[in-house]
Amino acid sequence: RARNGSVERLTPDSDLQSRLIGHDGELLIDSQYHQVDAGDWFILCSHGLFDVIDESGLAQVAVASNPKDACEHLVASANSRGAEADLSVAVIHADAQD
């Protein structure tokens, strides 16, 4: 999560993609609850992206763009840096409520 200029990793490094694909036929689900404030940015990405772009690089791109453009830029940037794994990314921006 990027909030007020700082970056906080909310999940541990784990092999979630392999778990989602389901090597053993059983789906294991992790869940967490976090406070979401207006202006927060959340970057969900696979190892393919995280292996070539560090946390601060992810956050800088996300907060400088709208979510769609941020995703496209992150994937292009990872590919240009030689990403060797599959790339998956979702960027979410929490807007203020009226």
Solvent accessible surface area in square Angstrom, and as a share of the most:
residue,aa,sasa,rsa
1,R,33,0.12
2,A,6,0.05
3,R,59,0.21
4,N,148,0.76
5,G,87,0.84
6,S,70,0.45
7,V,59,0.34
8,E,84,0.38
9,R,103,0.37
10,L,36,0.18
11,T,66,0.39
12,P,96,0.60
13,D,95,0.49
14,S,43,0.28
15,D,81,0.42
16,L,70,0.35
17,Q,72,0.32
18,S,28,0.18
19,R,67,0.24
20,L,122,0.61
21,I,132,0.67
22,G,25,0.24
23,H,147,0.65
24,D,115,0.60
25,G,76,0.73
26,E,105,0.47
27,L,103,0.51
28,L,92,0.46
29,I,139,0.70
30,D,93,0.48
31,S,91,0.59
32,Q,89,0.39
33,Y,206,0.78
34,H,76,0.34
35,Q,125,0.56
36,V,81,0.46
37,D,55,0.29
38,A,67,0.52
39,G,37,0.36
40,D,1,0.00
41,W,25,0.09
42,F,33,0.14
43,I,32,0.16
44,L,101,0.50
45,C,45,0.27
46,S,11,0.07
47,H,69,0.31
48,G,3,0.03
49,L,0,0.00
50,F,53,0.22
51,D,102,0.53
52,V,41,0.24
53,I,5,0.03
54,D,93,0.48
55,E,57,0.25
56,S,56,0.36
57,G,18,0.18
58,L,10,0.05
59,A,6,0.05
60,Q,123,0.55
61,V,29,0.17
62,A,0,0.00
63,V,74,0.42
64,A,86,0.67
65,S,36,0.23
66,N,76,0.39
67,P,46,0.29
68,K,138,0.58
69,D,67,0.35
70,A,0,0.00
71,C,29,0.17
72,E,95,0.43
73,H,98,0.44
74,L,0,0.00
75,V,48,0.27
76,A,59,0.46
77,S,18,0.12
78,A,0,0.00
79,N,88,0.45
80,S,96,0.62
81,R,144,0.53
82,G,46,0.44
83,A,22,0.17
84,E,173,0.78
85,A,54,0.42
86,D,115,0.59
87,L,43,0.21
88,S,52,0.34
89,V,29,0.17
90,A,41,0.32
91,V,11,0.07
92,I,85,0.43
93,H,61,0.27
94,A,20,0.15
95,D,106,0.55
96,A,77,0.60
97,Q,174,0.78
98,D,198,1.03
